[in-house]
């Protein structure tokens, strides 16, 4: 984009949004949620935060950022929600779920009792519900001994996940058998939507959690931690701090799942590669584990 085109586009905007404003946004979202926004995200940031200015009745980004920095807790959450990207689907990165199923079956055969899974980026719920479906199918039990903790930094998407209601297009990729087994079709005013069945919903606890918080309101050990497509938003130092905190929360034989574009190989003293973007505790971490 040349300077003239950029200037024309900026004049056409409802609010003035300077490079300085953008840099303040980048600094604030990094400090608050660990999200590293690239320079290419300036237009995205403008469009999402402009809605907040309208809602608050403010006329400049400078005024909005001053209001935010004054410490309004509700607005900090709205700010974080606005800048969080929530791209998800049922059985996303499907190669992980046979590995998950095998791991749960092995743990049950070993007499491990109740099993626990932490989904760190629940978004609108498709991932934790997929985990629940995989557990029910793998263990051939409509009430398997599996408990799923599903957390996210975005309270808006958590509310949708908790409700478990989706447009019917969201389940088009699922087999007819899975649709019949795990979803209820809406009728009347709810035609065109589906709701997860109660046996699926009761396996999951949804909770707000910011991975950058000093203390996490979670208790291990977990058999599985699903932290997929989360680390890509953090810089290397932040990734390291989060992985270090995962170590004592994961069972010595537990699995950590990452997203397809993520790699933890630079933290080989903590986690060792066990499969395609699947990790287990490294020997050093296991020794420290206990």
VENZI-V680046 format. One record per backbone hydrogen bond with DSSP energy under -1.0 kcal/mol. NH is the residue of the N-H (numbers start at 1). CO is the residue of the C=O. Records with the same first field share a line. If there is no record, write none. Layout:
NH=CO / CO
This chain:
6=2
7=3
8=4
9=5
10=6
11=7
12=8
22=18
23=19
24=20
25=21
26=22
27=23
28=24
29=25
30=26
31=27
32=28
33=29
34=30
35=29
36=233
41=38
45=41
46=42
47=43
48=44
49=45
50=46
53=49
54=50
55=51
56=52
58=53
64=60
65=61
66=62
67=63
68=64
69=65
71=68
76=72
77=73
78=74
79=75
80=76
81=77
82=78
83=79
92=89
96=93
97=94
100=96
101=97
102=98
103=99
104=100
105=101
106=102
107=103
108=104
109=105
110=106
111=108
112=107
115=145
117=147
118=224
119=149
120=226
122=151
125=122
129=125
130=126
131=127
132=128
133=129
134=130
135=131
136=132
137=133
138=134
139=135
141=136
146=144
147=115
148=203
149=117
150=205
151=119
152=207
158=154
159=155
160=156
161=157
162=158
163=159
164=160
166=194
168=192
170=167
171=168
172=169
174=171
179=175
180=176
181=177
182=178
183=179
184=195
186=193
190=187
191=188
193=190
194=166
195=184
196=164
197=182
200=197
201=197
202=198
203=200
204=201
205=148
207=150
209=152
213=210
218=216
222=249
223=116
224=116
225=255
226=118
227=257
233=230
234=231
239=235
240=236
241=237
242=238
243=239
244=240
245=241
246=242
247=243
249=246
250=247
251=222
254=251
255=223
256=279
257=225
258=277
262=259
267=264
270=267
271=267
272=280
274=278
275=278
278=275
279=256
280=272
282=270
286=282
287=283
288=284
289=285
290=286
